[in-house]
Protein backbone atom coordinates (compact mmCIF):
# COMPACT_ATOMS: atom_id res chain seq x y z
CA UNK A 1 0.00 0.00 0.00
CA UNK A 2 1.47 3.36 -0.95
CA UNK A 3 1.89 6.22 1.50
CA UNK A 4 -0.79 8.42 -0.12
CA UNK A 5 -3.43 5.67 0.07
CA UNK A 6 -2.53 5.04 3.70
CA UNK A 7 -3.01 8.76 4.49
CA UNK A 8 -6.41 8.75 2.76
CA UNK A 9 -7.50 5.66 4.70
CA UNK A 10 -6.36 7.21 7.99
CA UNK A 11 -8.26 10.42 7.17
CA UNK A 12 -11.45 8.46 6.41
CA UNK A 13 -11.10 6.41 9.63
CA UNK A 14 -10.72 9.59 11.69
CA UNK A 15 -13.75 11.17 10.04
CA UNK A 16 -15.84 8.01 10.51
CA UNK A 17 -15.06 8.05 14.24
CA UNK A 18 -16.10 11.68 14.63
CA UNK A 19 -19.01 12.25 12.24
CA UNK A 20 -21.50 10.27 10.22
CA UNK A 21 -20.94 10.00 6.48
CA UNK A 22 -23.41 11.73 4.17
CA UNK A 23 -25.99 8.94 3.85
CA UNK A 24 -25.78 7.99 7.52
CA UNK A 25 -25.98 11.62 8.61
CA UNK A 26 -29.33 12.23 6.93
CA UNK A 27 -30.80 9.01 8.35
CA UNK A 28 -29.47 9.64 11.87
CA UNK A 29 -30.53 13.30 11.82
CA UNK A 30 -34.06 12.31 10.80
CA UNK A 31 -34.17 9.71 13.60
CA UNK A 32 -32.80 12.23 16.11
CA UNK A 33 -35.43 14.82 15.21
CA UNK A 34 -38.23 12.26 15.46
CA UNK A 35 -37.35 11.51 19.10
CA UNK A 36 -39.21 13.16 21.99
CA UNK A 37 -37.37 16.35 22.95
CA UNK A 38 -39.60 18.30 25.38
CA UNK A 39 -40.63 21.07 22.96
CA UNK A 40 -37.04 22.09 22.15
CA UNK A 41 -36.28 24.11 19.02
CA UNK A 42 -33.72 22.63 16.63
CA UNK A 43 -31.55 23.84 13.81
CA UNK A 44 -29.58 22.44 10.91
CA UNK A 45 -26.21 24.05 10.29
CA UNK A 46 -24.25 23.72 7.05
CA UNK A 47 -20.52 24.40 7.47
CA UNK A 48 -18.19 25.16 4.57
CA UNK A 49 -14.60 26.44 4.47
CA UNK A 50 -14.17 29.08 1.78
CA UNK A 51 -11.39 28.49 -0.74
CA UNK A 52 -10.37 25.22 0.88
CA UNK A 53 -8.60 23.95 -2.25
CA UNK A 54 -6.36 27.00 -2.03
CA UNK A 55 -5.78 26.27 1.68
CA UNK A 56 -4.48 22.84 0.65
CA UNK A 57 -2.19 24.47 -1.92
CA UNK A 58 -0.75 26.93 0.61
CA UNK A 59 -0.44 24.73 3.69
CA UNK A 60 -0.39 21.25 2.15
CA UNK A 61 -2.95 18.52 2.00
CA UNK A 62 -1.83 17.03 5.29
CA UNK A 63 -2.56 20.33 7.08
CA UNK A 64 -5.91 20.52 5.24
CA UNK A 65 -6.87 17.00 6.34
CA UNK A 66 -5.84 17.82 9.90
CA UNK A 67 -7.99 20.95 9.83
CA UNK A 68 -11.03 19.02 8.52
CA UNK A 69 -10.57 16.42 11.25
CA UNK A 70 -10.40 19.26 13.80
CA UNK A 71 -13.69 20.69 12.50
CA UNK A 72 -15.26 17.22 12.78
CA UNK A 73 -13.93 16.92 16.32
CA UNK A 74 -15.39 20.28 17.32
CA UNK A 75 -18.77 19.34 15.83
CA UNK A 76 -18.62 16.06 17.75
CA UNK A 77 -17.82 17.93 20.98
CA UNK A 78 -20.81 20.19 20.37
CA UNK A 79 -23.06 17.13 19.97
CA UNK A 80 -21.64 15.64 23.17
CA UNK A 81 -22.49 18.84 25.06
CA UNK A 82 -25.79 19.94 23.53
CA UNK A 83 -27.05 16.77 21.87
CA UNK A 84 -27.39 16.40 18.15
CA UNK A 85 -25.94 14.66 15.12
CA UNK A 86 -22.89 15.72 13.09
CA UNK A 87 -21.97 14.70 9.56
CA UNK A 88 -19.04 14.97 7.16
CA UNK A 89 -20.58 15.37 3.71
CA UNK A 90 -17.39 15.31 1.68
CA UNK A 91 -14.77 17.80 0.51
CA UNK A 92 -14.97 20.65 3.05
CA UNK A 93 -18.67 20.34 3.83
CA UNK A 94 -20.13 19.46 7.21
CA UNK A 95 -23.57 19.54 8.80
CA UNK A 96 -24.91 19.36 12.31
CA UNK A 97 -28.44 19.07 13.69
CA UNK A 98 -28.68 20.31 17.25
CA UNK A 99 -30.94 22.07 19.71
CA UNK A 100 -31.20 25.74 18.77
CA UNK A 101 -29.45 28.19 21.07
CA UNK A 102 -27.77 31.45 20.07
CA UNK A 103 -25.12 30.75 22.72
CA UNK A 104 -24.34 27.27 21.38
CA UNK A 105 -24.17 28.63 17.80
CA UNK A 106 -21.75 31.36 18.86
CA UNK A 107 -19.60 28.89 20.80
CA UNK A 108 -19.45 26.54 17.80
CA UNK A 109 -18.58 29.38 15.41
CA UNK A 110 -15.88 30.78 17.71
CA UNK A 111 -14.36 27.36 18.24
CA UNK A 112 -13.98 26.58 14.53
CA UNK A 113 -13.11 30.11 13.38
CA UNK A 114 -10.56 30.36 16.21
CA UNK A 115 -8.83 27.26 14.92
CA UNK A 116 -8.40 28.59 11.39
CA UNK A 117 -7.13 31.93 12.70
CA UNK A 118 -4.10 30.06 14.05
CA UNK A 119 -2.80 30.04 10.49
CA UNK A 120 -1.13 33.16 9.08
CA UNK A 121 -3.07 34.95 6.33
CA UNK A 122 -6.15 32.84 7.06
CA UNK A 123 -8.91 35.40 6.46
CA UNK A 124 -9.74 33.97 3.01
CA UNK A 125 -10.27 30.50 4.48
CA UNK A 126 -12.78 31.27 7.20
CA UNK A 127 -15.59 28.76 7.57
CA UNK A 128 -19.14 29.88 6.97
CA UNK A 129 -22.19 28.66 8.87
CA UNK A 130 -25.64 28.53 7.27
CA UNK A 131 -28.37 27.99 9.85
CA UNK A 132 -31.88 26.75 9.25
CA UNK A 133 -34.05 27.03 12.37
CA UNK A 134 -36.51 24.17 12.05
CA UNK A 135 -40.05 25.47 12.15
CA UNK A 136 -41.76 22.56 10.41
CA UNK A 137 -40.79 19.00 11.34
CA UNK A 138 -42.68 17.63 8.32
CA UNK A 139 -40.05 19.08 5.94
CA UNK A 140 -37.56 16.46 4.71
CA UNK A 141 -34.09 16.40 6.21
CA UNK A 142 -32.53 17.09 2.79
CA UNK A 143 -34.74 20.17 2.34
CA UNK A 144 -33.73 21.40 5.80
CA UNK A 145 -30.07 20.98 4.85
CA UNK A 146 -30.68 22.72 1.51
CA UNK A 147 -32.16 25.69 3.38
CA UNK A 148 -29.08 25.84 5.61
CA UNK A 149 -26.95 25.80 2.43
CA UNK A 150 -28.98 28.66 0.94
CA UNK A 151 -28.29 30.70 4.09
CA UNK A 152 -24.61 29.74 3.77
CA UNK A 153 -24.44 30.92 0.16
CA UNK A 154 -25.45 34.43 1.25
CA UNK A 155 -22.13 34.63 3.16
CA UNK A 156 -19.78 33.90 0.24
CA UNK A 157 -17.17 36.64 0.06
CA UNK A 158 -18.35 38.39 3.25
CA UNK A 159 -15.43 37.99 5.66
CA UNK A 160 -16.96 40.15 8.39
CA UNK A 161 -20.03 37.95 8.90
CA UNK A 162 -19.53 34.19 9.07
CA UNK A 163 -22.97 32.98 10.17
CA UNK A 164 -26.31 33.53 8.47
CA UNK A 165 -29.79 32.27 9.31
CA UNK A 166 -32.20 31.12 6.62
CA UNK A 167 -35.12 33.44 6.01
CA UNK A 168 -38.31 32.42 4.24
CA UNK A 169 -38.56 33.92 0.81
CA UNK A 170 -34.82 33.81 0.15
CA UNK A 171 -34.11 32.15 -3.18
CA UNK A 172 -31.31 31.34 -5.57
CA UNK A 173 -31.84 34.48 -7.70
CA UNK A 174 -31.23 36.60 -4.56
CA UNK A 175 -27.89 34.86 -4.12
CA UNK A 176 -26.72 35.22 -7.71
CA UNK A 177 -27.67 38.92 -7.73
CA UNK A 178 -25.60 39.51 -4.58
CA UNK A 179 -22.51 38.12 -6.29
CA UNK A 180 -22.63 40.78 -9.05
ZIDAVEN-V771018 format. One record per residue. N is the residue number from 1. RES is the residue in one letter. PSI is psi in whole degrees, -180 to 180 (NA if undefined). Layout:
n->N res->RES psi->PSI
n->N res->RES psi->PSI
This chain:
n->1 res->X psi->131
n->2 res->X psi->164
n->3 res->X psi->-39
n->4 res->X psi->-43
n->5 res->X psi->-40
n->6 res->X psi->-41
n->7 res->X psi->-42
n->8 res->X psi->-44
n->9 res->X psi->-41
n->10 res->X psi->-41
n->11 res->X psi->-49
n->12 res->X psi->-40
n->13 res->X psi->-43
n->14 res->X psi->-45
n->15 res->X psi->-43
n->16 res->X psi->-32
n->17 res->X psi->-25
n->18 res->X psi->-38
n->19 res->X psi->155
n->20 res->X psi->151
n->21 res->X psi->174
n->22 res->X psi->-55
n->23 res->X psi->-46
n->24 res->X psi->-37
n->25 res->X psi->-50
n->26 res->X psi->-39
n->27 res->X psi->-46
n->28 res->X psi->-38
n->29 res->X psi->-43
n->30 res->X psi->-44
n->31 res->X psi->-42
n->32 res->X psi->-45
n->33 res->X psi->-23
n->34 res->X psi->-9
n->35 res->X psi->161
n->36 res->X psi->127
n->37 res->X psi->24
n->38 res->X psi->49
n->39 res->X psi->22
n->40 res->X psi->153
n->41 res->X psi->146
n->42 res->X psi->162
n->43 res->X psi->157
n->44 res->X psi->131
n->45 res->X psi->125
n->46 res->X psi->131
n->47 res->X psi->132
n->48 res->X psi->137
n->49 res->X psi->120
n->50 res->X psi->140
n->51 res->X psi->39
n->52 res->X psi->-33
n->53 res->X psi->-39
n->54 res->X psi->-38
n->55 res->X psi->-47
n->56 res->X psi->-37
n->57 res->X psi->-43
n->58 res->X psi->-46
n->59 res->X psi->-11
n->60 res->X psi->151
n->61 res->X psi->-35
n->62 res->X psi->-42
n->63 res->X psi->-38
n->64 res->X psi->-45
n->65 res->X psi->-42
n->66 res->X psi->-41
n->67 res->X psi->-43
n->68 res->X psi->-41
n->69 res->X psi->-38
n->70 res->X psi->-41
n->71 res->X psi->-47
n->72 res->X psi->-42
n->73 res->X psi->-41
n->74 res->X psi->-35
n->75 res->X psi->-42
n->76 res->X psi->-44
n->77 res->X psi->-40
n->78 res->X psi->-45
n->79 res->X psi->-40
n->80 res->X psi->-34
n->81 res->X psi->-49
n->82 res->X psi->-16
n->83 res->X psi->160
n->84 res->X psi->-174
n->85 res->X psi->131
n->86 res->X psi->147
n->87 res->X psi->145
n->88 res->X psi->117
n->89 res->X psi->9
n->90 res->X psi->160
n->91 res->X psi->-117
n->92 res->X psi->33
n->93 res->X psi->131
n->94 res->X psi->163
n->95 res->X psi->153
n->96 res->X psi->139
n->97 res->X psi->127
n->98 res->X psi->165
n->99 res->X psi->139
n->100 res->X psi->130
n->101 res->X psi->126
n->102 res->X psi->-38
n->103 res->X psi->-44
n->104 res->X psi->-39
n->105 res->X psi->-45
n->106 res->X psi->-42
n->107 res->X psi->-44
n->108 res->X psi->-49
n->109 res->X psi->-49
n->110 res->X psi->-37
n->111 res->X psi->-48
n->112 res->X psi->-43
n->113 res->X psi->-38
n->114 res->X psi->-36
n->115 res->X psi->-44
n->116 res->X psi->-29
n->117 res->X psi->-11
n->118 res->X psi->-19
n->119 res->X psi->144
n->120 res->X psi->150
n->121 res->X psi->45
n->122 res->X psi->-3
n->123 res->X psi->-33
n->124 res->X psi->-7
n->125 res->X psi->15
n->126 res->X psi->137
n->127 res->X psi->147
n->128 res->X psi->153
n->129 res->X psi->114
n->130 res->X psi->126
n->131 res->X psi->127
n->132 res->X psi->113
n->133 res->X psi->117
n->134 res->X psi->119
n->135 res->X psi->-5
n->136 res->X psi->104
n->137 res->X psi->-11
n->138 res->X psi->-11
n->139 res->X psi->141
n->140 res->X psi->154
n->141 res->X psi->-38
n->142 res->X psi->-37
n->143 res->X psi->-40
n->144 res->X psi->-46
n->145 res->X psi->-42
n->146 res->X psi->-40
n->147 res->X psi->-38
n->148 res->X psi->-38
n->149 res->X psi->-36
n->150 res->X psi->-44
n->151 res->X psi->-39
n->152 res->X psi->-41
n->153 res->X psi->-31
n->154 res->X psi->-15
n->155 res->X psi->-18
n->156 res->X psi->124
n->157 res->X psi->-6
n->158 res->X psi->101
n->159 res->X psi->-5
n->160 res->X psi->-35
n->161 res->X psi->126
n->162 res->X psi->0
n->163 res->X psi->138
n->164 res->X psi->138
n->165 res->X psi->140
n->166 res->X psi->138
n->167 res->X psi->137
n->168 res->X psi->143
n->169 res->X psi->-13
n->170 res->X psi->138
n->171 res->X psi->174
n->172 res->X psi->-37
n->173 res->X psi->-30
n->174 res->X psi->-39
n->175 res->X psi->-47
n->176 res->X psi->-31
n->177 res->X psi->-33
n->178 res->X psi->-29
n->179 res->X psi->-18
n->180 res->X psi->NA
